[in-house]
Amino acid sequence: MTNTTDRATPRAVRMAQPLAREVVEEIAKQYGVCIRPIALRRLDTYTGKVETIDVPCGATLESKCPPCAKRNRQLRMAQCRESWHLDHEPVNTPTRRGPGQ
């Protein structure tokens, strides 16, 4: 592979090579890893240590994040198969309060 920063390499050859970000995204898609993780900061209240945790984005559209959309679709299919859905909409009735409550 040619060195992309080497000026002896013609510009057309350098521009034809994929960008590092695109390569990383394709590898992540191949292995089913989220390509748009959300960085959360967690604080340990006992030690005061702060660490950053990457959480999957949870996208449901394949155009945004194919691995998360696939994972969410499989989860929804499993929930429907196991009858997690409701047969009817719940009715929210206000509770009657007595005086002084």
Contact map, one row per residue, 1 for C-alpha under 8 A:
11100000000000000000000000000000000000000000000000000000000000000000000000000000000000000000000000000
11110000100000000000000000000000000000000000000000000000000000000000000000000000000000000000000000000
11111100100000000000000000000000000000000000000000000000000000000000000000000000000000000000000000000
01111110100001000000000000000000000000000000000000000000000000000000000000000000000000000000000000000
00111110000000000000000000000000000000000000000000000000000000000000000000000000000000000000000000000
00111111100000000000000000000000000000000000000000000000000000000000000000000000000000000000000000000
00011111111000000000000000000000000000000000000000000000000000000000000000000000000000000000000000000
00000111110000000000000000000000000000000000000000000000000000000000000000000000000000000000000000000
01110111111011000000000000000000000000000000000000000000000000000000000000000000000000000000000000000
00000011111111000000000000000000000000000000000000000000000000000000000000000000000000000000000000000
00000010111111100000000000000000000000000000000000000000000000000000000000000000000000000000000000000
00000000011111110000000000000000000000000000000000000000000000000000000000000000000000000000000000000
00000000111111111000000000000000000000000000000000000000000000000000000000000000000000000000000000000
00010000111111111000000000000000000000000000000000000000000000000000000000000000000000000000000000000
00000000001111111100000000000000000000000000000000000000000000000000000000000000000000000000000000000
00000000000111111100000000000000000000000000000000000000000000000000000000000000000000000000000000000
00000000000011111110000000000000000000000000000000000000000000000000000000000000000000000000000000000
00000000000000111111011000000000000000000000000000000000000000000000000000000000000000000000000000000
00000000000000001111111000000000000000000000000000000000000000000000000000000000000000000000000000000
00000000000000000111111100000000000000000000000000000000000000000000000000000000000000000000000000000
00000000000000000011111110000000000000000000000000000000000000000000000000000000000000000000000000000
00000000000000000111111111000000000000000000000000000000000000000000000000000000000000000000000000000
00000000000000000111111111100000000000000000000000000000000000000000000000000000000000000000000000000
00000000000000000001111111110000000000000000000000000000000000000000000000000000000000000000000000000
00000000000000000000111111111000001000000000000000000000000000000000000000000000000000000000000000000
00000000000000000000011111111100000000000000000000000000000000000000000000000000000000000000000000000
00000000000000000000001111111110000000000000000000000000000000000000000000000000000000000000000000000
00000000000000000000000111111111111000000000000000000000000000000000000000000000000000000000000000000
00000000000000000000000011111111111000000000000000000000000000000110000000000000000000000000000000000
00000000000000000000000001111111100000000000000000000000000000000000000000000000000000000000000000000
00000000000000000000000000111111100000000000000000000000000000000000000000000000000000000000000000000
00000000000000000000000000011111110000000000000000000000000000000011000000000000000000000000000000000
00000000000000000000000000011111111000000000000000000000000000000011000000000000000000000000000000000
00000000000000000000000000011001111110000000000000000001100000001111000000000000000000000000000000000
00000000000000000000000010011000111110000000000000000000000000001010000000000000000000000000000000000
00000000000000000000000000000000011111000000000000000001100000001000000000000000000000000000000000000
00000000000000000000000000000000011111100000000000000111100000000000000000000000000000000000000000000
00000000000000000000000000000000000111110000000000000111100000000000000000000000000000000000000000000
00000000000000000000000000000000000011111000000000011110000000000000000000000000000000000000000000000
00000000000000000000000000000000000001111100000000011110000000000000000000000000000000000000000000000
00000000000000000000000000000000000000111110000001111000000000000000000000000000000000000000000000000
00000000000000000000000000000000000000011111000001111000000000000000000000000000000000000000000000000
00000000000000000000000000000000000000001111100111100000000000000000000000000000000000000000000000000
00000000000000000000000000000000000000000111111111000000000000000000000000000000000000000000000000000
00000000000000000000000000000000000000000011111110000000000000000000000000000000000000000000000000000
00000000000000000000000000000000000000000001111100000000000000000000000000000000000000000000000000000
00000000000000000000000000000000000000000001111110000000000000000000000000000000000000000000000000000
00000000000000000000000000000000000000000011111111000000000000000000000000000000000000000000000000000
00000000000000000000000000000000000000000011101111100000000000000000000000000000000000000000000000000
00000000000000000000000000000000000000001111000111110000000000000000000000000000000000000000000000000
00000000000000000000000000000000000000001110000011111000000000000000000000000000000000000000000000000
00000000000000000000000000000000000000111100000001111100000000000000000000000000000000000000000000000
00000000000000000000000000000000000000111100000000111110000000000000000000000000000000000000000000000
00000000000000000000000000000000000011110000000000011111000000000000000000000000000000000000000000000
00000000000000000000000000000000000011110000000000001111100000000000000000000000000000000000000000000
00000000000000000000000000000000010111000000000000000111110000000001000000000000000000000000000000000
00000000000000000000000000000000010111000000000000000011111000001001000000000000000000000000000000000
00000000000000000000000000000000000000000000000000000001111100000001100100000000000000000000000000000
00000000000000000000000000000000000000000000000000000000111111011001100100000000000000000000000000000
00000000000000000000000000000000000000000000000000000000011111011001110110000000000000000000000000000
00000000000000000000000000000000000000000000000000000000001111111100100000000000000000000000000000000
00000000000000000000000000000000000000000000000000000000001111111111110000000000000000000000000000000
00000000000000000000000000000000000000000000000000000000000011111100000000000000000000000000000000000
00000000000000000000000000000000000000000000000000000000001111111100000000000000000000000000000000000
00000000000000000000000000000000011100000000000000000000101111111111100000000000000000000000000000000
00000000000000000000000000001000010000000000000000000000000011111111110000000000000000000000000000000
00000000000000000000000000001001111000000000000000000000000001001111111000000000000000000000000000000
00000000000000000000000000000001110000000000000000000001111101001111111100000000000000000000000000000
00000000000000000000000000000000000000000000000000000000011111001111111110000000000000000000000000000
00000000000000000000000000000000000000000000000000000000000101000111111111000000000000000000000000000
00000000000000000000000000000000000000000000000000000000000000000011111111100000000000000000000000000
00000000000000000000000000000000000000000000000000000000011100000001111111110000000000000000000000000
00000000000000000000000000000000000000000000000000000000000100000000111111111000000000000000000000000
00000000000000000000000000000000000000000000000000000000000000000000011111111100000000000000000000000
00000000000000000000000000000000000000000000000000000000000000000000001111111110000000000000000000000
00000000000000000000000000000000000000000000000000000000000000000000000111111111000000000000000000000
00000000000000000000000000000000000000000000000000000000000000000000000011111111100000000000000000000
00000000000000000000000000000000000000000000000000000000000000000000000001111111110000000000000000000
00000000000000000000000000000000000000000000000000000000000000000000000000111111111110000000000000000
00000000000000000000000000000000000000000000000000000000000000000000000000011111111110000000000000000
00000000000000000000000000000000000000000000000000000000000000000000000000001111111100000000000000000
00000000000000000000000000000000000000000000000000000000000000000000000000000111111100000000000000000
00000000000000000000000000000000000000000000000000000000000000000000000000000011111111000000000000000
00000000000000000000000000000000000000000000000000000000000000000000000000000011111111000000000000000
00000000000000000000000000000000000000000000000000000000000000000000000000000011001111100000000000000
00000000000000000000000000000000000000000000000000000000000000000000000000000000001111111000000000000
00000000000000000000000000000000000000000000000000000000000000000000000000000000000011111000000000000
00000000000000000000000000000000000000000000000000000000000000000000000000000000000001111100000000000
00000000000000000000000000000000000000000000000000000000000000000000000000000000000001111110000000000
00000000000000000000000000000000000000000000000000000000000000000000000000000000000000011111000000000
00000000000000000000000000000000000000000000000000000000000000000000000000000000000000001111100000000
00000000000000000000000000000000000000000000000000000000000000000000000000000000000000000111110000000
00000000000000000000000000000000000000000000000000000000000000000000000000000000000000000011111000000
00000000000000000000000000000000000000000000000000000000000000000000000000000000000000000001111100000
00000000000000000000000000000000000000000000000000000000000000000000000000000000000000000000111110000
00000000000000000000000000000000000000000000000000000000000000000000000000000000000000000000011111000
00000000000000000000000000000000000000000000000000000000000000000000000000000000000000000000001111101
00000000000000000000000000000000000000000000000000000000000000000000000000000000000000000000000111111
00000000000000000000000000000000000000000000000000000000000000000000000000000000000000000000000011111
00000000000000000000000000000000000000000000000000000000000000000000000000000000000000000000000001111
00000000000000000000000000000000000000000000000000000000000000000000000000000000000000000000000011111
